[in-house]
Amino acid sequence: MPNRQTPMLKTLMIAAGLLGAGLASAQTAAVAQDVQRNVNQEQRIENGLQSGSLSTREAASLQKQTARVDRMEAHALANGSVSPREQASIQRAENNVSRDISRDTHNGISGNPASLSSQRMQADVQRNINQEQRIQNGVANGSLTNREAGKLERGQAHVDRREARAGANGHVGAAEQRGIQRAENRDSRSIYHDKHNGRVRG
């Protein structure tokens, strides 16, 4: 009897292992997809600023929305996994941001890409792109766990909110940008630390 049970037990253990690996792979794909969408949205905002199809005020309003998405991702990842319901909510929020970017870039309101405010906002949004891409790379290569990615997205939400407040009146001052840059530098250090702390995605 024990001899007959042993192969069955091994089979069950292998099946459980394969199921766990499949679920982990699906989680990685979902998180990587969400963060890549963040990168894409920020790039569209940057393109709009550079072309003049987005004003500083419009970009600030869009950053307020991206902050909400980042907070949703951070909340969902706090326990290390994203449920199907949470993933669906994040995707709906991302779709709303996407529609608003399209609306604002085609509403006839133009910005001045050469203005100091636009230049400052452009630099800040480009930094957002870089930071989100580093997070996405960490998720994809396993150097960031879901919890770490969630914590980093919370930091990104903080930066986005600062950008939204700074540009809400259509003007980003030098002092406001310095405050944003300090927050971005903290996030950059956190990303580096979390990617090199020895914790890896299971």
C-alpha positions, 0 to 999 in steps of 0.5 A, a space after each residue: 500500500 505505501 508503495 502505491 501511495 508514494 507515486 500518487 503523492 509525488 504526482 499530487 506534489 508535482 501538480 501542486 507545484 505546477 499550479 503554484 508556478 502557473 498562478 505566480 506567472 499569471 500574477 507577474 504578468 498582471 502586475 507587469 502589464 499594469 506598470 507598463 500601462 503606467 509607462 505608456 500613459 506617462 509617455 503620452 502625457 510627455 508627448 502631449 506636453 512636447 507637442 503643445 497639445 497638452 497645457 501644463 494645467 491639463 498635464 497636472 490634471 492628468 497626473 492627479 488621475 495617474 496618482 489615483 491609479 498608482 494608489 489603487 495598484 499600491 493598495 492591491 499589492 499590499 498583501 502580495 497579490 492582485 485579485 481579479 476584482 482588483 485587476 478589473 478595477 485598475 484596468 477601468 481606472 487606466 481606461 479612464 485616464 487613457 480616454 482623458 489623455 485622448 480628450 485633452 490632446 484633441 480639445 483644441 487647447 494648446 500649451 507652450 512647450 518652450 515655456 518654463 512651466 512646460 519645460 519643468 513639467 516635461 522634465 518631471 513627467 520624463 522622470 516618472 517614465 524612467 521610474 515606472 520603467 525601472 519598476 516594470 523591469 524589476 517586476 519582469 526580471 523578478 528582482 522586485 516582489 509584488 509587495 515591493 512594487 506596491 510600495 514603490 507605486 505608492 511613492 509614485 502616487 506621492 510624486 504624481 500628486 505633487 506634480 498635480 498640485 504644482 501645475 494646477 494653476 498652469 504654472 510650475 515654479 522653480 521651488 515647486 520643481 525642487 520639491 518634486 525632484 526631492 521626492 523623485 530622488 527618494 523614490 529612485 533610491 527606494 527602487 534601487 534598494 528594493 531591486 538589490 536587497 536580495 528579495 526575489 519574486 517567488 
